[in-house]
């Protein structure tokens, strides 16, 4: 089966799955939906130590952007509109690249079963993952946030172009940390799968991307001293009823989630709302960056394991080839200029 035909089949399959998905909190809050949400009596199964059981394999795959697009003025799409958006996006992802172009150098998502149209997906009628502020946008920058954004831009300019040095590439390109790993954990183009494992005193979230693992203690230990800074922060969890709450602090300035500072405080909430669904919510607090806190919500859909190793690391040949390719382009440009 050709990649293009395989993608077409995938689009049909995903729309069937999407049409059968029910996720009340991701749909427009009609009177019936509000009543259904209030009357929801689902209780998660329990682990041996009596905690809500979140264990299993999950996917946070979505076609919903974090920030509401500028040309969209409503909070929710209709079901038909959402399905059409998924169909168009999945078709685009399944299209072949043009041979000999830069885009063609990357492996084909569809051919290797990586693109989102081949993943477990819960239909989300929201026009943005951000639910607060209600406009679906990031809050305005604070004065300190504005100054820091300008300073970061000046530093990037001083460092040169993205292909001038390995350090100029993002943490994601260098396979150090990606949006799927977080925290917060947001879907990318592929590898949006997780395994949750619970033991007395700990919750472990195994991330498919980078074969990473978040080990979250559930005791009431304090966070490290403020001087201790970690790339993915210090995470400590607790249970409140049916919800696992994880608070993460002590980030580094290199993390810079959506432009955040090292002072960001992140609160994540995991609530199992159905046998095959987890509601993942997070709230970002960072007065050093934004004028107010903001929150987002993502449905996680049950999927099939196991997770496979994602062998990506900073020392791989891809990063070296990116820089070598840039130097080759520069030499060709110089030679062309001389011939003219």
Beta strands, then each sheet from edge to edge (+ up, - down):
strand 1: 56-59
strand 2: 130-132
strand 3: 193-199
strand 4: 202-207
strand 5: 212-217
strand 6: 234-240
strand 7: 243-249
strand 8: 265-274
strand 9: 277-285
strand 10: 294-302
sheet 1: 2+ 10- 1+ 3- 4+ 5-
sheet 2: 2+ 10- 9+ 8- 7+ 6-
end
